[in-house]
Amino acid sequence: MDTDIRQVAARTGLSVHTLRYYERNGLLEPVNRGSNGHRRYSAADIARIEFLTRLRATGMPIRQMQQFATLLRENPEAISDRRAILEAHELEVQKRIAELQQNLKVIQWKIQHYQEIEAQQTSSPNYSAKS
């Protein structure tokens, strides 16, 4: 069953403007139109939008997303090329996750440090800490 642009926006969390942008800039193939000229998204269109949303949410640049979409549209047999794009992106995502994990460790250490200071303040009211 076809879905209109407002329903797709609500379902995917993207704005109507972003959906039009994705189509206009080649991230999506031209979307079918109803007899009234309004966009009608198929289940396949929505699945592609949801995948693009995940790529964008994980930091893939629009240009790289366009490259991926162009390969899919113009050369569907180029599976290894699309896989290579995804593998390169996967490495970037893994690198960012590792950085976030390191940052989280520092934050967790600081929380523990403050808990220790609070415990000392509770047992010794005259204790002063400037950390």
Backbone bond lengths (Angstrom), bond angles and torsions (degrees), N, CA, C in turn:
res aa  C-N    CA-C-N  psi(-1)  N-CA   C-N-CA  omega(-1)  CA-C   N-CA-C  phi
1 M - - - 1.441 - - 1.526 109.23 -
2 D 1.318 116.87 134.83 1.460 122.25 -179.65 1.523 110.98 -78.06
3 T 1.333 114.61 149.37 1.456 122.18 -175.71 1.526 108.97 -125.46
4 D 1.336 117.19 142.27 1.469 118.52 179.83 1.520 110.56 -82.71
5 I 1.318 115.39 170.55 1.467 121.24 -171.82 1.536 112.42 -63.89
6 R 1.327 117.94 -36.32 1.476 119.80 179.38 1.525 110.52 -66.43
7 Q 1.320 117.45 -39.56 1.465 120.84 178.77 1.528 110.52 -66.50
8 V 1.330 116.54 -40.28 1.466 120.28 178.80 1.530 109.80 -65.93
9 A 1.326 116.72 -40.84 1.465 120.59 177.97 1.530 110.19 -59.98
10 A 1.312 116.52 -45.65 1.465 120.65 179.81 1.525 111.01 -64.01
11 R 1.310 116.76 -40.96 1.466 121.05 -177.30 1.528 112.28 -69.71
12 T 1.336 116.56 -38.17 1.467 120.06 -174.10 1.526 113.71 -95.60
13 G 1.323 117.29 -15.43 1.456 120.17 -176.82 1.520 113.14 81.87
14 L 1.315 117.41 3.58 1.463 121.23 176.60 1.520 109.12 -90.78
15 S 1.302 115.24 155.43 1.465 118.48 176.50 1.528 109.72 -80.33
16 V 1.314 115.46 160.52 1.461 121.34 175.20 1.529 109.03 -57.77
17 H 1.322 115.61 -40.68 1.465 120.84 179.07 1.535 110.97 -59.28
18 T 1.340 116.94 -45.07 1.464 121.16 -179.68 1.523 110.78 -63.66
19 L 1.320 117.45 -41.23 1.464 119.99 177.98 1.523 110.90 -60.50
20 R 1.316 116.92 -43.27 1.471 120.43 177.71 1.528 110.32 -64.99
21 Y 1.338 116.29 -40.11 1.463 121.48 178.38 1.529 110.19 -60.04
22 Y 1.333 116.97 -46.65 1.462 120.89 179.55 1.522 111.04 -57.76
23 E 1.303 117.38 -41.71 1.460 120.47 179.60 1.532 110.56 -69.79
24 R 1.309 116.29 -46.03 1.469 121.66 -177.00 1.528 111.66 -62.94
25 N 1.324 117.84 -32.16 1.464 122.10 -175.95 1.520 114.29 -101.42
26 G 1.319 116.27 17.29 1.456 120.30 171.09 1.508 116.76 80.76
27 L 1.324 117.61 9.02 1.458 118.62 176.32 1.521 110.91 -76.21
28 L 1.308 115.39 -28.00 1.466 121.86 175.31 1.523 108.44 -120.96
29 E 1.304 115.33 148.92 1.457 118.80 170.95 1.520 107.52 -69.24
30 P 1.329 117.73 156.98 1.467 118.16 178.19 1.532 110.90 -52.59
31 V 1.314 114.61 131.05 1.457 121.26 -177.24 1.521 108.76 -81.97
32 N 1.328 116.22 140.88 1.465 120.56 177.53 1.526 110.01 -60.09
33 R 1.303 114.54 153.85 1.464 120.79 -179.78 1.522 109.65 -119.54
34 G 1.325 115.07 145.22 1.460 120.76 174.76 1.521 109.69 -77.71
35 S 1.316 116.07 176.64 1.465 120.89 -179.73 1.528 111.53 -62.56
36 N 1.330 116.99 -21.82 1.459 121.50 177.74 1.533 112.53 -87.36
37 G 1.339 117.28 0.22 1.458 121.94 179.29 1.521 114.35 87.86
38 H 1.330 117.45 -2.91 1.469 120.94 -179.46 1.521 110.58 -80.71
39 R 1.312 114.90 147.17 1.466 120.37 179.06 1.529 109.57 -63.56
40 R 1.336 114.56 140.44 1.465 122.25 176.41 1.528 107.03 -129.12
41 Y 1.322 116.23 108.63 1.464 122.45 -175.83 1.523 110.89 -87.97
42 S 1.329 115.22 132.89 1.465 120.75 176.86 1.528 108.93 -86.99
43 A 1.316 116.05 172.20 1.473 121.10 176.20 1.526 109.93 -60.72
44 A 1.330 117.10 -37.90 1.472 120.78 178.53 1.527 110.75 -65.37
45 D 1.337 117.06 -40.45 1.470 120.46 176.79 1.525 110.39 -60.07
46 I 1.317 116.09 -45.34 1.469 120.97 -177.94 1.524 110.44 -65.37
47 A 1.329 117.49 -40.59 1.472 120.47 178.02 1.526 110.21 -61.77
48 R 1.324 117.04 -41.41 1.465 120.51 178.78 1.531 110.23 -65.36
49 I 1.322 117.32 -41.69 1.469 121.19 178.35 1.523 110.00 -61.46
50 E 1.307 117.05 -43.32 1.463 120.47 179.79 1.527 111.22 -63.47
51 F 1.341 117.06 -37.60 1.461 120.62 177.29 1.528 109.96 -67.44
52 L 1.330 116.95 -44.93 1.463 120.70 177.86 1.524 110.93 -59.89
53 T 1.311 116.73 -38.16 1.457 121.65 178.85 1.524 110.17 -61.78
54 R 1.318 116.97 -39.84 1.467 120.38 178.50 1.526 110.87 -67.70
55 L 1.328 116.41 -40.01 1.461 118.92 177.80 1.527 110.10 -61.77
56 R 1.309 115.95 -45.50 1.467 120.84 -178.69 1.529 110.75 -65.93
57 A 1.328 116.76 -41.58 1.464 121.26 -179.67 1.523 111.92 -63.80
58 T 1.319 116.78 -25.39 1.466 120.68 179.22 1.525 111.35 -96.08
59 G 1.336 116.35 10.50 1.457 119.93 170.74 1.510 116.62 93.45
60 M 1.327 118.36 9.10 1.461 117.97 178.82 1.533 108.75 -68.22
61 P 1.342 116.81 129.59 1.455 119.53 178.13 1.539 111.69 -65.42
62 I 1.314 115.80 150.38 1.461 121.32 -179.62 1.529 110.65 -55.89
63 R 1.317 117.88 -41.76 1.476 120.47 -179.16 1.531 111.33 -59.13
64 Q 1.304 116.27 -40.65 1.470 119.88 179.08 1.524 110.03 -69.30
65 M 1.328 116.67 -37.30 1.463 120.08 176.05 1.532 110.01 -63.84
66 Q 1.332 116.31 -38.70 1.462 120.05 177.82 1.525 110.68 -64.90
67 Q 1.321 116.50 -40.81 1.466 120.49 177.65 1.523 110.44 -60.17
68 F 1.311 116.28 -44.97 1.462 121.49 178.37 1.533 110.43 -60.72
69 A 1.339 116.77 -47.64 1.468 121.77 -178.72 1.518 111.23 -64.44
70 T 1.324 117.19 -38.41 1.471 120.53 178.88 1.523 110.61 -64.72
71 L 1.324 116.39 -43.17 1.471 119.31 177.05 1.525 110.98 -60.28
72 L 1.308 116.20 -43.27 1.461 120.29 -179.77 1.525 111.20 -62.64
73 R 1.317 115.83 -42.81 1.458 121.20 -176.55 1.532 112.24 -75.40
74 E 1.340 117.64 -46.41 1.458 121.57 -171.42 1.517 114.17 -92.43
75 N 1.315 116.40 -21.87 1.465 119.24 -177.64 1.529 109.25 -146.16
76 P 1.336 116.99 69.78 1.472 119.89 -175.65 1.529 113.90 -58.89
77 E 1.332 117.22 -20.27 1.473 119.85 179.61 1.529 111.97 -78.05
78 A 1.311 118.31 -11.15 1.467 122.80 -176.70 1.526 111.06 -80.29
79 I 1.291 115.33 53.77 1.464 120.69 -177.80 1.528 111.12 -62.48
80 S 1.328 117.11 -41.07 1.473 119.06 -178.31 1.524 111.07 -65.03
81 D 1.319 118.19 -32.95 1.465 120.74 177.24 1.530 110.79 -67.65
82 R 1.317 116.59 -42.77 1.470 119.80 178.09 1.526 110.57 -66.80
83 R 1.331 115.50 -39.54 1.467 119.55 177.68 1.525 110.16 -62.06
84 A 1.334 117.40 -40.12 1.469 120.98 179.68 1.527 111.09 -62.59
85 I 1.331 117.05 -39.96 1.463 120.42 176.90 1.525 109.89 -61.52
86 L 1.325 116.02 -44.77 1.468 120.02 -179.30 1.524 111.74 -67.79
87 E 1.327 117.00 -37.57 1.467 119.49 178.66 1.528 111.25 -65.60
88 A 1.319 117.20 -40.82 1.467 120.30 177.46 1.528 110.02 -63.64
89 H 1.315 116.15 -41.11 1.470 119.84 178.34 1.531 110.55 -66.57
90 E 1.319 116.29 -40.09 1.465 120.03 177.87 1.524 110.92 -56.90
91 L 1.333 117.42 -42.36 1.464 120.58 178.63 1.527 111.46 -62.51
92 E 1.328 116.75 -40.43 1.459 120.36 177.66 1.534 111.06 -64.01
93 V 1.318 115.95 -41.91 1.472 120.30 179.11 1.527 109.81 -64.29
94 Q 1.319 116.99 -43.87 1.464 120.08 179.12 1.525 111.03 -62.17
95 K 1.331 117.09 -38.38 1.460 120.92 178.48 1.531 110.35 -64.08
96 R 1.328 117.02 -43.47 1.468 120.36 179.23 1.527 111.24 -66.05
97 I 1.340 116.38 -37.73 1.467 119.72 177.49 1.527 109.78 -62.51
98 A 1.336 117.34 -43.28 1.468 120.69 179.18 1.525 110.66 -62.05
99 E 1.333 117.11 -40.81 1.465 120.76 177.50 1.529 110.49 -63.57
100 L 1.317 116.16 -42.95 1.463 120.06 178.60 1.524 111.15 -63.11
101 Q 1.326 116.63 -39.34 1.459 120.03 179.13 1.526 110.75 -64.09
102 Q 1.335 116.95 -39.51 1.463 120.19 177.47 1.533 110.24 -64.95
103 N 1.320 116.59 -43.19 1.464 120.32 178.21 1.525 110.93 -63.44
104 L 1.311 116.90 -39.00 1.460 121.37 178.37 1.527 110.81 -62.94
105 K 1.316 117.18 -40.34 1.466 120.31 178.16 1.523 111.22 -59.87
106 V 1.320 116.92 -41.52 1.468 120.62 178.85 1.526 110.16 -64.83
107 I 1.317 116.81 -43.82 1.470 121.02 178.56 1.522 110.25 -61.79
108 Q 1.332 116.52 -44.43 1.462 120.12 179.35 1.523 111.08 -63.56
109 W 1.339 117.23 -38.37 1.460 120.53 177.52 1.526 109.86 -62.37
110 K 1.334 116.36 -43.69 1.466 120.61 -178.51 1.529 110.54 -64.49
111 I 1.330 117.39 -40.16 1.470 120.88 176.86 1.526 109.95 -60.01
112 Q 1.335 115.80 -46.89 1.475 119.78 179.26 1.523 110.07 -61.78
113 H 1.311 116.76 -40.51 1.469 121.40 178.68 1.534 110.43 -59.35
114 Y 1.335 116.39 -45.75 1.467 120.18 178.99 1.530 111.57 -65.90
115 Q 1.325 117.24 -36.21 1.464 119.87 177.17 1.520 110.57 -63.50
116 E 1.320 116.33 -39.13 1.461 120.30 178.00 1.527 110.51 -65.51
117 I 1.327 117.11 -41.50 1.464 120.68 178.13 1.528 110.18 -63.07
118 E 1.330 116.08 -43.72 1.466 119.96 178.88 1.522 111.30 -61.66
119 A 1.326 116.47 -38.98 1.467 120.06 178.63 1.527 110.19 -64.81
120 Q 1.340 116.37 -39.30 1.473 119.48 177.87 1.521 110.89 -67.39
121 Q 1.344 116.73 -37.43 1.464 120.08 179.02 1.524 110.79 -65.47
122 T 1.320 115.70 -36.22 1.463 119.83 -179.82 1.525 110.23 -67.42
123 S 1.325 116.35 -40.52 1.467 119.17 -178.49 1.524 112.27 -82.53
124 S 1.334 118.67 -21.14 1.465 122.43 179.97 1.537 108.35 -138.71
125 P 1.326 119.09 91.38 1.478 123.34 -173.99 1.528 114.26 -57.06
126 N 1.323 119.61 -22.37 1.459 122.74 -178.09 1.528 112.98 -87.29
127 Y 1.364 116.68 -0.06 1.467 121.77 -178.09 1.526 110.05 -69.97
128 S 1.328 117.24 137.24 1.470 122.08 178.18 1.522 109.27 -127.53
129 A 1.336 115.85 132.20 1.471 120.91 179.24 1.513 109.09 -129.10
130 K 1.314 115.51 141.39 1.467 120.28 179.84 1.515 109.27 -125.94
131 S 1.305 118.05 53.52 1.471 121.75 -179.71 1.495 109.66 -108.93
